[in-house]
Amino acid sequence: MPVMPDHWIRQMATTAGMIEPFVETQKRDGVISYGLSSYGYDARVADEFRIFTNVDSAIIDPKDFRAESFVTRTGPTCIIPPNSFALAHTIEYFRIPRDILVICLGKSTYARCGIIVNVTPLEPEWEGQVTIEISNTTPLPAKIHANEGICQFLFLQGASPCEISYADKAGKYMGQRGVALPRM
């Protein structure tokens, strides 16, 4: 299962719309890097954040998720409280080819500060903006910068196309825009 290189990612983004908007080169001038890298694509976090709160003493249940479990913030930065968690989404919209599995990994710049992005797969033929799960593992407040890099996507090509793709099974997170909450 090879990891796909920059020239393949560029071609798929520009001819097949695999990543929109697509940033051709890695941008770093005073920002946390984003854009095309050697064997991946560093995506940006949008300016919408859902920060978990315990104001109403809610219990998190993925089978009965309640929106009052968090507060919504929009802006150029987001402060995640100590030992807390937030949801956000990528600016980029992804369309994954049938023979590709994508793995989302956190960026080391944030990881070195104790801010962890959940490892997430994007299945073959899934499409949408990616909901990003961000954990602040430190005892200090953590700042996330909107419109800058938050994670890297690695594109793995299968030996052959899968029999059943995410689109074939009408996956519940297909076509999502914005932060998608847990669904049953």
C-alpha positions, 0 to 999 in steps of 0.5 A, a space after each residue: 500500500 504505497 503512500 502517494 507523492 506530491 505530484 499525484 496529490 497535485 494532479 488529483 486535486 487539480 484534475 479530479 477536485 480531490 482537495 478544494 481549495 487546494 494550496 500548491 505549495 506549503 505556506 509557512 510565513 509566520 503561520 503554522 504550515 499548510 498546503 502540499 508537502 512531499 507525501 501529504 497535504 497539511 489542511 487548515 482549520 476553519 474559524 468555527 469551534 465547538 468547545 466542550 463544557 460542563 456547565 450543565 453537568 452533561 454526560 457525553 453519550 455517542 448514542 444520544 449526543 446533546 448539542 448543549 454539551 459544548 459552546 460554539 465560538 467563531 473567530 481567528 483563535 480558539 482557547 481550549 481550556 486545560 484538559 479539555 476538548 474541542 471540535 472544528 473542521 477543515 477549510 478544505 473539502 475532500 473527495 477521496 478516490 475509490 482506491 485510496 484510504 486517507 489517514 489524518 495525523 496531527 501536526 508536530 507543532 501542536 503536538 509539542 505543545 500538548 495539543 493532540 489531533 485525533 488520528 482519523 481515517 477518510 474512507 474510499 469515496 468519502 467526501 466532505 469537510 473533515 471534522 477535527 477532534 482536538 484535545 488539550 492534554 495540558 494543565 494550561 489553556 491552549 490556543 488554536 489558530 484558525 486559517 492555519 495548519 492543524 493536521 496532515 493527510 496521508 494518501 494510501 493507495 490500495 492494491 485494487 479498488 475496494 468492493 464497497 466504498 463509503 459512498 456505496 454504503 451511504 455513510 452517515 458522514 457523507 458530504 458533511 460541511 462544518 462541524 458534524 456531531 456524532 450520529 447514530 
